[in-house]
Amino acid sequence: MSDQKKTTDAKDESELLGLRDEIDRIDGDILQLISQRAKCAERVAEVKLKADPEHAVFYRPEREAQVLNRIMAANPGPLANEDMARLFREIMSACLAHEKPIEVAYLGPEGTFTQQATKKHFGQWVKSRPMPAIDEVFREVEAGAVQYGVVPIENSTEGVVNHTLDTFITSNIHICGEVELRIHQHLMAGPNTKRDKITRIYSHQQSLAQCRKWLDAHMPHAERIAVNSNAEAAKRVQGEWNSAAIAGELASELYDLDIIESNVEDSPDNSTRFLIIGREEVGPSGDDKTSLVVSMRNEPGALYNLLKPFKEFGVDMTRLESRPSLTGNWTYVFFIDFVGHTSEENVQKTLASLKQTAADVKVLGSYPKGVI
Ligand SMILES: O=C(O)C(=O)C[C@]1(C(=O)O)C=C[C@@H](O)C=C1
């Protein structure tokens, strides 16, 4: 080695040691600050308990959205806004668990995208409980067995999850948040299964539909078998030769499967929106959405009457979905999402006007727009 190279290496080494000292010092500061933050959260819990010992609400989605939005707006870089928000998401998750551990039911089994969405929204500290069906998630929340639930509501390529919409018609649950998840589907199998020997592919019917073109092009002869969830598909192929599953990464880890081909979804920006459901109403965060179910009488101009108040009071409708009403033949209910919170004046005027023409208006909830 030349003398010059030795000198450069020694200089680099000493710079590295100096930088590590700096990182140690910063970590010490972060540690102290996180501890101070956790002590504040502890105090917040005491204040909430003192104000209402029986019904204190520890999880505050509107406040969490404000914290994350503020962090993203103030982020000086070089870390991306979303990465920074994820770090703070976890700090808040730990603080909330320290205040009061909360339990959340989700559409299981373990390894589903809904579990991934639950962790994305509540952070790693949440205690999550898998349920075998969407209505059971609703039932657990209604019965008070868990505080919150997470259910899928719509996919960018496959449209709405009708089962979730229908369950809202009859339930008294509130929507208290939303979270969107990028969906990456992978083809996976046990170590004894070779790609060219695959004769059966299991997945949830929506996931099979999201990968239809890829399957037609690359696996045209394999039988496609729809099962209750993609995690169940992964579980099944664990013990079956010559079978594969299409599911998310979490399922491959959980059931010890090898990913044979990644990202087999047809649309590169395939994403699913999930709703957080609970029993309490949520206060305004400053950047909110509201969801309604409206039943209209079957008469001429019904749809016009439904839309008119939104135009009149300048409320921005972001989604309109119709479903059979479950009560009478050929009558429909409308699911509406719009920007704003029920505490805002133009929203209150819109709702009052709607109530004059509609057979029924049910507010499912006002909640902060998904942040990460
Ligand atoms: O501000 C509150 O109400 C808190 O409980 C504190 C805190 C936080 O860590 O920032 C924790 C949990 C809530 O969901 C919201 C925020």
The ligand as an SDF file (V2000), in Angstrom:
LIG
                    3D

 16 16  0  0  0  0  0  0  0  0999 V2000
  -52.6690   14.2170   22.6960 O   0  0  0  0  0  0  0  0  0  0  0  0
  -53.1600   13.2110   23.2190 C   0  0  0  0  0  0  0  0  0  0  0  0
  -54.3950   13.1520   23.4840 O   0  0  0  0  0  0  0  0  0  0  0  0
  -52.3110   12.0520   23.5300 C   0  0  0  0  0  0  0  0  0  0  0  0
  -52.8290   11.1130   24.0820 O   0  0  0  0  0  0  0  0  0  0  0  0
  -50.8820   12.0380   23.1140 C   0  0  0  0  0  0  0  0  0  0  0  0
  -50.6350   11.2810   21.8240 C   0  0  0  0  0  0  0  0  0  0  0  0
  -49.1670   11.5030   21.4120 C   0  0  0  0  0  0  0  0  0  0  0  0
  -48.3310   10.6700   21.7110 O   0  0  0  0  0  0  0  0  0  0  0  0
  -48.9110   12.5480   20.8020 O   0  0  0  0  0  0  0  0  0  0  0  0
  -50.8660    9.8230   22.0490 C   0  0  0  0  0  0  0  0  0  0  0  0
  -52.0220    9.2030   21.6750 C   0  0  0  0  0  0  0  0  0  0  0  0
  -53.1160    9.8900   21.0100 C   0  0  0  0  0  0  0  0  0  0  0  0
  -53.7220    9.0770   20.0610 O   0  0  0  0  0  0  0  0  0  0  0  0
  -52.7110   11.1770   20.4370 C   0  0  0  0  0  0  0  0  0  0  0  0
  -51.5400   11.7900   20.7740 C   0  0  0  0  0  0  0  0  0  0  0  0
  1  2  2  0
  2  3  1  0
  2  4  1  0
  4  5  2  0
  4  6  1  0
  6  7  1  0
  7  8  1  0
  7 11  1  0
  7 16  1  0
  8  9  2  0
  8 10  1  0
 11 12  2  0
 12 13  1  0
 13 14  1  0
 13 15  1  0
 15 16  2  0
M  END
$$$$
